[in-house]
């Protein structure tokens, strides 16, 4: 059971890192049309879309990724303590 929890925590952390990388890429227009950026976007955007429905951009800044990262961090912490 510990192995399963450790794998789940690792996957949540890896997904969080993918979201973070997508945020960084969104600030660098020259990297947005990169193949890796497109792949990451396909993986991350469906999850972020859930938050974008409820959290509008504030001043042109999309905060859905911040909320998603907080949620993933809480989930990973909760699993790690279990």
C-alpha positions as CSV (number, residue, x, y, z in Angstrom):
1,X,0.0,0.0,0.0
2,X,2.9,2.4,0.7
3,X,4.2,1.9,-2.8
4,X,0.8,2.8,-4.3
5,X,0.6,5.9,-2.1
6,X,4.2,6.9,-3.0
7,X,3.5,6.4,-6.7
8,X,0.3,8.5,-6.4
9,X,2.2,11.3,-4.6
10,X,5.0,11.2,-7.2
11,X,2.4,11.4,-10.1
12,X,0.6,14.4,-8.4
13,X,4.0,16.1,-8.0
14,X,4.9,15.4,-11.6
15,X,1.6,16.8,-12.8
16,X,2.2,19.9,-10.7
17,X,5.5,20.3,-12.3
18,X,3.9,20.1,-15.8
19,X,1.5,22.8,-14.9
20,X,4.3,25.0,-13.6
21,X,6.3,24.5,-16.8
22,X,3.2,25.4,-18.8
23,X,2.9,28.6,-16.8
24,X,6.5,29.5,-17.5
25,X,6.1,28.7,-21.2
26,X,3.0,31.0,-21.4
27,X,5.3,33.9,-20.3
28,X,7.7,33.2,-23.1
29,X,6.0,33.5,-26.5
30,X,8.9,32.1,-28.5
31,X,8.5,28.7,-26.7
32,X,4.7,28.5,-27.0
33,X,4.9,26.9,-30.5
34,X,7.4,24.2,-29.4
35,X,6.3,20.6,-29.8
36,X,7.0,19.9,-26.1
37,X,4.9,22.9,-25.1
38,X,2.0,21.6,-27.3
39,X,2.2,18.2,-25.7
40,X,2.3,19.6,-22.2
41,X,-0.7,21.8,-23.0
42,X,-2.7,18.8,-24.2
43,X,-2.0,17.1,-21.0
44,X,-2.6,20.0,-18.6
45,X,-5.4,22.0,-20.3
46,X,-8.3,19.6,-19.6
47,X,-7.5,19.8,-15.9
48,X,-7.1,23.5,-15.9
49,X,-10.4,23.9,-17.9
50,X,-12.3,22.8,-14.8
51,X,-11.0,25.7,-12.9
52,X,-11.2,28.2,-15.7
53,X,-15.0,27.7,-15.8
54,X,-15.3,29.1,-12.2
55,X,-12.3,31.4,-11.9
56,X,-12.3,34.3,-14.5
57,X,-9.0,36.0,-15.4
58,X,-8.3,38.9,-13.1
59,X,-6.6,41.8,-14.9
60,X,-5.8,39.4,-17.8
61,X,-4.0,37.0,-15.5
62,X,-5.3,33.4,-15.4
63,X,-5.3,32.2,-11.8
64,X,-6.7,28.8,-12.6
65,X,-3.2,27.3,-12.6
66,X,-2.5,28.7,-9.1
67,X,-5.6,27.1,-7.7
68,X,-4.9,23.8,-9.5
69,X,-1.3,23.8,-8.1
70,X,-2.6,24.4,-4.5
71,X,-5.2,21.7,-4.9
72,X,-2.6,19.2,-6.2
73,X,-0.3,20.1,-3.4
74,X,-3.0,19.6,-0.8
75,X,-3.9,16.2,-2.4
76,X,-0.2,15.1,-2.4
77,X,0.2,16.2,1.2
78,X,-2.9,14.4,2.3
79,X,-1.8,11.2,0.6
80,X,1.7,11.4,2.1
81,X,0.3,11.7,5.6
82,X,-2.1,8.8,5.1
